[in-house]
Amino acid sequence: MGTHVIRMPDLGEGIAEVEVVAWRVQPGDAVVEDQVLADVMTDKATVEIPSPVHGTVVALGGNVGESLAVGAELIRLDVEGAGNAPAAAGAVADEPAELPHGFVPEPERVEEAVASIAGAPAAEAPAAAPAAPPRPVQAPALRLAGEKPLAAPAVRKRAWDLGIELHYVAGSGPAGRITHADLDAYVAGQRRPPAPAPDGRYAQRDGEETVPVIGLRRKIAERMQLAKRRIPHFTYVEEVDVTELEALRVQLNARYGDDRGKLTLLPLLMRAVVLAVRRFPDINARYDDEANVVTRHEPVHIGIATQTDAGLMVPVVRHAEARDPWSSAAEIARLADAARHGKATRDELSGSTITITSLGALGGIVSTPVINHPEVAIVGVNRIVERPVIRNGGMVARKLMNLSSSFDHRVIDGMVAAGFIQAVRGYLECPATLFVE
């Protein structure tokens, strides 16, 4: 038998380290060639690491949540043959087996071992005294909903002084009577107070859960912290009348939905952004704040903030300027499905030049979205509501929606941001212009 060490491979693109987000095997497991051993994360992409050989897992190179440098030991296997790890020089063949962590030998065994070393017989262990019978303990009595707690006046006064509601204290006295000892136990937290209702709706809860911030959640935290620390945000909010846009969308879906797929608001908004950045090219840009260089992009690669079970991801619809609304809708659906199932590639999760974020029906009235660094703008979509509006002296019902958008104030001045959003608003309120070059 030999030892084969699998090291963290170089995943390219200048990646120096990765984070272990899941182990697919544990020590003692038999693995075969090409079996996935671990999931690691680089930036926002999860990569599966397969085994190059058959073998048995001996040790793992780290815990979930730890970062491993490229070239570091990822996993160690026992394999047939020599393996790729040389045996340690001067290794002893018959080393004593390592005792499990926390192992404590029995006193009799220790005495036998000492006696055998000294050449003397082991002392006989004294006979164990018979265990005393357990003393019966009366369980605290539980009260039904609405039942008045029983307690002596002195106990009631003490509970009043301590600010304790006797209804929540379990009584261990006769007929569930509350004693001073019960108050002491309640104050010390030694007993869990009963629920005042049989279904437990008002039961006191004292537990807590520690959730490690690892994997994608950690990457999101790091990127949000980076964006807020390095980008001076300002947010501009504008109300948009989308009554005509929604009417057009309904008509397009009725006419072309079966053949081309259903349209949501998002592909139409993407088209409005594509047209608006032609007039405001500073918006479709990325800012290298270390080199102090702003790069304006002619292609419009729109990131779509997507909520997944693992956290927020931003797949990228590339060359949105070359797509019609149905092509954009199909690409959004494909990328969202890949992101939610953990199949999105690194290329599909990077390279955006501007981002759109929307919570749909949960979008609220106003939001302050965080810019996707190193971009300089993000367009936030709030929910559509129907409200009365005064038009031509009369009150009419209109469908209104706010756009809450954030900008990098180092690059984008307020007038430029306002002009860009007003351009987007103009396209959305007169949707025929979305299809006119």
C-alpha positions as CSV (number, residue, x, y, z in Angstrom):
1,M,0.0,0.0,0.0
2,G,1.1,3.5,-0.7
3,T,-0.1,7.1,0.0
4,H,-1.4,9.4,-2.7
5,V,-1.7,13.1,-1.9
6,I,-4.1,15.2,-3.9
7,R,-3.2,18.8,-3.9
8,M,-5.3,21.9,-4.7
9,P,-5.1,22.3,-8.5
10,D,-4.4,25.6,-10.2
11,L,-7.8,26.8,-11.5
12,G,-6.4,29.6,-13.6
13,E,-7.1,33.3,-13.8
14,G,-4.7,34.2,-11.1
15,I,-6.5,32.3,-8.3
16,A,-4.2,32.0,-5.3
17,E,-6.5,30.3,-2.9
18,V,-10.0,28.7,-2.6
19,E,-12.5,28.0,0.1
20,V,-13.7,24.5,1.0
21,V,-17.5,24.7,1.0
22,A,-18.3,20.9,1.1
23,W,-16.6,17.6,1.6
24,R,-18.2,14.8,-0.5
25,V,-16.1,12.1,1.3
26,Q,-14.9,11.4,4.9
27,P,-11.9,9.4,6.3
28,G,-12.4,5.7,5.7
29,D,-14.5,6.1,2.6
30,A,-13.4,4.2,-0.6
31,V,-13.3,6.4,-3.7
32,V,-12.9,5.6,-7.4
33,E,-11.3,7.6,-10.2
34,D,-13.3,10.7,-11.2
35,Q,-15.4,10.6,-8.1
36,V,-16.0,14.1,-6.7
37,L,-14.2,14.6,-3.4
38,A,-14.9,18.2,-2.5
39,D,-16.6,21.4,-3.6
40,V,-14.4,24.6,-3.5
41,M,-15.3,28.2,-4.2
42,T,-13.4,30.7,-6.2
43,D,-14.9,34.2,-6.2
44,K,-18.6,33.2,-6.9
45,A,-18.1,30.0,-8.8
46,T,-18.2,26.6,-7.2
47,V,-15.8,24.0,-8.6
48,E,-15.9,20.2,-8.1
49,I,-12.6,18.5,-7.4
50,P,-12.5,14.9,-8.7
51,S,-10.2,12.0,-7.6
52,P,-7.5,11.0,-10.1
53,V,-7.1,7.6,-8.6
54,H,-8.8,4.7,-6.7
55,G,-8.2,4.6,-3.0
56,T,-9.3,5.0,0.6
57,V,-9.5,8.4,2.2
58,V,-7.0,8.8,5.1
59,A,-7.2,12.5,5.9
60,L,-8.8,15.7,4.7
61,G,-6.8,18.9,4.2
62,G,-9.1,21.2,6.1
63,N,-12.5,22.0,7.5
64,V,-15.5,23.4,5.7
65,G,-15.0,27.2,5.5
66,E,-11.2,27.1,5.5
67,S,-9.2,28.6,2.7
68,L,-6.5,26.5,1.0
69,A,-3.8,27.8,-1.2
70,V,-3.2,26.4,-4.6
71,G,-0.8,23.5,-4.2
72,A,-1.8,22.8,-0.6
73,E,-2.7,19.3,0.4
74,L,-6.4,18.8,-0.2
75,I,-6.9,15.1,0.6
76,R,-4.7,12.0,1.4
77,L,-5.5,8.5,0.1
78,D,-4.3,5.0,0.7
79,V,-3.8,3.4,-2.7
80,E,-2.5,0.2,-4.3
81,G,1.2,0.5,-5.2
82,A,3.7,3.1,-4.3
83,G,1.5,6.2,-4.5
84,N,3.0,9.7,-5.0
85,A,4.0,10.5,-1.4
86,P,7.4,9.1,-0.2
87,A,7.4,7.3,3.1
88,A,8.9,9.3,6.0
89,A,12.6,8.5,6.7
90,G,13.2,6.3,9.8
91,A,9.6,5.4,10.2
92,V,9.0,2.7,12.8
93,A,7.1,-0.3,11.5
94,D,5.2,-1.2,14.6
95,E,4.2,2.0,16.2
96,P,1.7,1.8,19.0
97,A,-1.8,2.7,17.9
98,E,-2.8,6.2,18.7
99,L,-5.4,6.4,21.4
100,P,-8.6,8.2,20.5
101,H,-8.9,11.8,21.6
102,G,-10.3,12.1,25.1
103,F,-9.5,8.4,26.0
104,V,-9.1,7.8,29.7
105,P,-8.0,4.3,30.9
106,E,-9.9,2.6,33.7
107,P,-8.1,2.7,37.1
108,E,-8.0,-1.1,37.3
109,R,-6.1,-1.2,34.0
110,V,-3.7,1.5,35.2
111,E,-3.0,-0.5,38.4
112,E,-2.4,-3.7,36.4
113,A,0.0,-1.9,34.1
114,V,2.0,-0.4,37.0
115,A,2.1,-3.7,38.8
116,S,3.4,-5.5,35.7
117,I,6.2,-2.9,35.3
118,A,7.2,-3.2,39.0
119,G,6.9,-6.9,39.1
120,A,4.3,-6.9,41.8
121,P,0.8,-8.2,41.7
122,A,-1.9,-5.7,41.1
123,A,-3.9,-4.6,44.1
124,E,-7.4,-5.8,44.3
125,A,-9.9,-3.1,43.6
126,P,-12.2,-2.5,46.6
127,A,-15.7,-3.7,46.1
128,A,-17.9,-1.0,44.9
129,A,-20.4,0.2,47.5
130,P,-24.0,-0.5,46.5
131,A,-25.6,2.5,44.8
132,A,-28.1,4.3,46.9
133,P,-31.6,4.0,45.6
134,P,-32.6,7.2,43.6
135,R,-34.6,9.6,45.7
136,P,-38.0,10.3,44.1
137,V,-38.3,13.8,42.7
138,Q,-41.6,15.4,42.2
139,A,-41.9,16.9,38.8
140,P,-43.2,20.5,38.6
141,A,-46.9,20.6,38.0
142,L,-48.1,22.2,34.8
143,R,-51.1,24.4,34.7
144,L,-53.8,24.6,32.1
145,A,-54.5,27.8,30.2
146,G,-56.3,30.3,32.4
147,E,-55.6,28.3,35.6
148,K,-54.5,30.5,38.5
149,P,-51.1,29.7,40.0
150,L,-51.0,28.6,43.6
151,A,-48.4,30.2,46.0
152,A,-48.1,31.5,49.5
153,P,-48.4,35.3,50.1
154,A,-44.7,35.4,50.9
155,V,-43.8,33.7,47.6
156,R,-46.2,36.1,45.7
157,K,-44.5,39.1,47.3
158,R,-41.1,37.9,46.5
159,A,-42.1,37.2,42.9
160,W,-43.5,40.7,42.7
161,D,-40.2,42.1,44.0
162,L,-38.3,40.1,41.4
163,G,-40.6,41.1,38.6
164,I,-41.6,37.5,37.9
165,E,-45.0,36.5,36.5
166,L,-46.0,33.4,38.6
167,H,-48.0,32.1,35.6
168,Y,-44.8,31.2,33.9
169,V,-43.2,29.5,36.9
170,A,-43.6,25.7,37.3
171,G,-44.7,24.6,40.8
172,S,-43.2,21.6,42.5
173,G,-45.3,21.8,45.7
174,P,-48.6,20.0,46.4
175,A,-51.2,20.6,43.7
176,G,-48.6,22.5,41.7
177,R,-48.0,25.1,44.5
178,I,-45.1,27.4,43.7
179,T,-42.4,27.5,46.4
180,H,-39.3,29.7,47.0
181,A,-37.2,27.0,45.5
182,D,-39.2,27.2,42.3
183,L,-38.6,30.9,42.2
184,D,-34.8,30.3,42.7
185,A,-34.9,27.7,39.9
186,Y,-36.7,30.1,37.6
187,V,-34.3,32.9,38.2
188,A,-31.3,30.7,37.7
189,G,-32.8,29.3,34.5
190,Q,-32.6,25.7,35.8
191,R,-36.2,25.0,34.6
192,R,-37.9,25.9,31.4
193,P,-41.1,27.7,32.2
194,P,-44.2,26.0,30.9
195,A,-46.3,27.4,28.1
196,P,-49.4,29.2,29.3
197,A,-51.3,27.6,26.3
198,P,-51.4,23.9,25.5
199,D,-50.3,24.5,21.9
200,G,-47.1,26.3,23.0
201,R,-47.7,29.5,21.2
202,Y,-46.5,31.6,24.1
203,A,-43.8,29.3,25.4
204,Q,-40.6,31.0,26.4
205,R,-37.7,30.1,24.1
206,D,-34.1,30.5,25.2
207,G,-32.1,28.6,22.5
208,E,-29.7,30.1,20.1
209,E,-28.0,28.9,16.9
210,T,-24.5,29.7,15.6
211,V,-24.3,29.8,11.8
212,P,-20.8,29.9,10.3
213,V,-20.5,32.4,7.4
214,I,-18.8,30.3,4.8
215,G,-19.0,29.6,1.0
216,L,-21.1,31.9,-1.1
217,R,-22.4,33.7,2.0
218,R,-18.9,34.7,2.9
219,K,-18.1,35.8,-0.6
220,I,-21.3,38.0,-0.7
221,A,-20.3,39.5,2.7
222,E,-16.8,40.3,1.4
223,R,-18.1,41.9,-1.9
224,M,-20.7,43.9,-0.1
225,Q,-18.2,45.1,2.4
226,L,-15.7,46.0,-0.4
227,A,-18.4,47.9,-2.3
228,K,-19.6,49.9,0.7
229,R,-16.1,50.6,1.9
230,R,-14.6,51.8,-1.4
231,I,-17.6,53.2,-3.3
232,P,-19.3,56.5,-2.2
233,H,-22.9,55.6,-3.0
234,F,-25.7,58.0,-3.8
235,T,-29.2,56.8,-4.6
236,Y,-31.7,58.4,-7.0
237,V,-35.4,57.4,-6.9
238,E,-37.9,58.2,-9.7
239,E,-41.5,57.2,-10.2
240,V,-42.4,55.6,-13.6
241,D,-45.9,55.2,-15.0
242,V,-45.8,51.7,-16.6
243,T,-49.5,51.5,-17.5
244,E,-48.8,51.5,-21.3
245,L,-45.8,49.2,-20.8
246,E,-47.8,46.6,-18.9
247,A,-50.6,46.8,-21.6
248,L,-48.0,46.2,-24.3
249,R,-46.5,43.3,-22.4
250,V,-49.9,41.7,-22.0
251,Q,-50.6,42.1,-25.8
252,L,-47.2,40.7,-26.7
253,N,-47.7,37.7,-24.5
254,A,-51.1,37.0,-25.9
255,R,-49.9,37.2,-29.4
256,Y,-46.4,35.6,-29.2
257,G,-46.3,33.9,-25.8
258,D,-46.9,30.4,-27.1
259,D,-44.2,30.6,-29.7
260,R,-41.6,32.9,-28.2
261,G,-42.2,32.6,-24.5
262,K,-43.8,34.9,-21.9
263,L,-42.3,38.3,-21.2
264,T,-41.9,39.9,-17.8
265,L,-41.0,43.5,-17.1
266,L,-37.3,42.7,-16.8
267,P,-36.4,42.2,-20.6
268,L,-38.2,45.4,-21.5
269,L,-36.3,47.3,-18.7
270,M,-33.1,45.8,-20.1
271,R,-33.9,47.2,-23.5
272,A,-34.5,50.6,-22.0
273,V,-31.1,50.5,-20.2
274,V,-29.4,49.5,-23.4
275,L,-30.8,52.5,-25.2
276,A,-30.2,54.9,-22.3
277,V,-26.5,54.1,-21.9
278,R,-25.9,55.1,-25.5
279,R,-26.7,58.7,-24.4
280,F,-24.9,58.3,-21.1
281,P,-21.8,56.2,-21.7
282,D,-20.3,56.9,-18.3
283,I,-23.0,54.7,-16.8
284,N,-22.0,51.6,-18.7
285,A,-18.5,51.6,-17.2
286,R,-16.1,50.0,-14.6
287,Y,-13.8,52.0,-12.4
288,D,-10.4,50.7,-11.4
289,D,-9.9,52.7,-8.3
290,E,-6.3,51.5,-7.8
291,A,-5.2,52.6,-11.3
292,N,-7.7,55.6,-11.3
293,V,-9.0,54.5,-14.7
294,V,-12.6,54.5,-15.9
295,T,-13.3,52.0,-18.7
296,R,-16.4,52.8,-20.8
297,H,-17.8,49.7,-22.5
298,E,-19.6,49.6,-25.9
299,P,-21.1,46.2,-25.3
300,V,-23.8,46.1,-22.5
301,H,-23.3,43.1,-20.3
302,I,-26.2,43.3,-17.8
303,G,-25.9,41.5,-14.5
304,I,-29.2,40.2,-13.1
305,A,-29.2,39.9,-9.3
306,T,-30.7,36.5,-8.6
307,Q,-31.6,35.0,-5.2
308,T,-30.7,31.3,-4.8
309,D,-30.8,28.9,-1.8
310,A,-27.1,29.5,-1.3
311,G,-27.4,33.3,-1.5
312,L,-27.3,36.2,-3.9
313,M,-25.6,35.6,-7.3
314,V,-25.3,37.9,-10.3
315,P,-25.3,35.9,-13.6
316,V,-24.6,38.1,-16.7
317,V,-26.6,38.5,-19.8
318,R,-23.9,39.3,-22.3
319,H,-24.4,41.6,-25.3
320,A,-27.8,42.7,-24.2
321,E,-27.6,45.4,-26.9
322,A,-27.8,42.6,-29.6
323,R,-30.9,40.8,-28.1
324,D,-34.6,41.4,-28.5
325,P,-36.8,41.1,-25.5
326,W,-37.6,37.4,-26.1
327,S,-33.9,36.5,-26.4
328,S,-33.1,38.4,-23.2
329,A,-36.0,36.7,-21.4
330,A,-34.8,33.2,-22.5
331,E,-31.2,34.0,-21.4
332,I,-32.4,35.4,-18.1
333,A,-34.3,32.1,-17.5
334,R,-31.4,29.9,-18.5
335,L,-28.9,31.8,-16.3
336,A,-31.2,31.9,-13.3
337,D,-31.8,28.2,-13.5
338,A,-28.1,27.5,-13.7
339,A,-27.4,29.8,-10.7
340,R,-30.1,28.2,-8.6
341,H,-28.8,24.7,-9.3
342,G,-25.2,25.6,-8.7
343,K,-24.3,25.0,-12.4
344,A,-23.4,28.6,-13.4
345,T,-19.8,28.9,-14.7
346,R,-17.3,31.5,-13.7
347,D,-17.7,33.3,-17.0
348,E,-21.5,33.4,-16.5
349,L,-21.0,35.1,-13.1
350,S,-18.5,37.7,-14.0
351,G,-17.8,40.6,-16.5
352,S,-21.0,42.6,-16.1
353,T,-20.9,46.3,-16.9
354,I,-24.1,47.4,-15.2
355,T,-26.5,45.4,-12.9
356,I,-30.3,45.3,-12.5
357,T,-31.8,44.1,-9.2
358,S,-35.4,43.4,-8.5
359,L,-37.4,41.7,-5.8
360,G,-40.6,41.5,-7.9
361,A,-43.8,41.7,-5.8
362,L,-41.6,42.1,-2.7
363,G,-39.8,45.1,-4.1
364,G,-41.2,47.6,-1.7
365,I,-41.6,51.3,-2.4
366,V,-38.0,52.4,-2.2
367,S,-34.6,50.6,-1.8
368,T,-30.9,51.6,-1.7
369,P,-29.2,48.9,-3.8
370,V,-25.4,48.3,-3.3
371,I,-23.3,48.7,-6.5
372,N,-21.7,45.6,-7.9
373,H,-18.0,46.5,-7.6
374,P,-16.2,47.6,-9.9
375,E,-19.3,48.8,-11.8
376,V,-20.5,52.4,-11.3
377,A,-24.3,52.0,-11.4
378,I,-27.0,49.6,-10.4
379,V,-30.7,49.9,-11.3
380,G,-33.2,48.8,-8.7
381,V,-36.8,47.9,-9.5
382,N,-39.6,48.3,-6.9
383,R,-43.0,46.8,-7.1
384,I,-45.8,48.0,-9.4
385,V,-48.8,49.5,-7.6
386,E,-52.1,50.9,-8.9
387,R,-52.8,54.3,-7.6
388,P,-55.2,57.2,-8.5
389,V,-53.5,59.9,-10.6
390,I,-54.8,63.4,-11.7
391,R,-54.7,63.7,-15.5
392,N,-56.4,66.5,-17.5
393,G,-58.3,67.5,-14.4
394,G,-59.7,64.1,-13.8
395,M,-58.8,61.2,-11.5
396,V,-57.7,58.0,-13.3
397,A,-56.1,54.7,-12.1
398,R,-52.5,54.2,-13.3
399,K,-49.8,51.6,-12.7
400,L,-46.8,53.2,-11.1
401,M,-43.4,51.8,-10.2
402,N,-40.3,53.4,-8.6
403,L,-36.8,52.9,-9.9
404,S,-34.3,53.1,-7.0
405,S,-30.8,53.3,-8.5
406,S,-27.4,53.8,-6.9
407,F,-24.3,55.4,-8.5
408,D,-20.6,55.8,-7.7
409,H,-20.3,59.5,-6.9
410,R,-16.5,59.4,-7.7
411,V,-17.4,58.8,-11.4
412,I,-21.1,59.8,-11.8
413,D,-22.3,63.3,-11.0
414,G,-25.9,63.8,-9.9
415,M,-27.0,65.4,-13.2
416,V,-25.7,62.5,-15.2
417,A,-27.4,59.9,-13.0
418,A,-30.7,61.9,-13.1
419,G,-30.4,62.2,-16.9
420,F,-29.8,58.5,-17.3
421,I,-32.9,57.5,-15.2
422,Q,-35.1,60.1,-16.9
423,A,-34.0,58.5,-20.3
424,V,-35.0,55.1,-19.0
425,R,-38.3,56.5,-17.7
426,G,-39.0,58.0,-21.1
427,Y,-38.5,54.7,-22.9
428,L,-40.7,52.8,-20.4
429,E,-43.5,55.4,-20.4
430,C,-43.6,55.4,-24.2
431,P,-42.8,51.7,-24.9
432,A,-43.1,52.0,-28.7
433,T,-39.7,53.8,-28.6
434,L,-38.1,50.6,-27.2
435,F,-38.3,49.2,-30.7
436,V,-37.2,52.3,-32.6
437,E,-33.5,52.8,-33.3
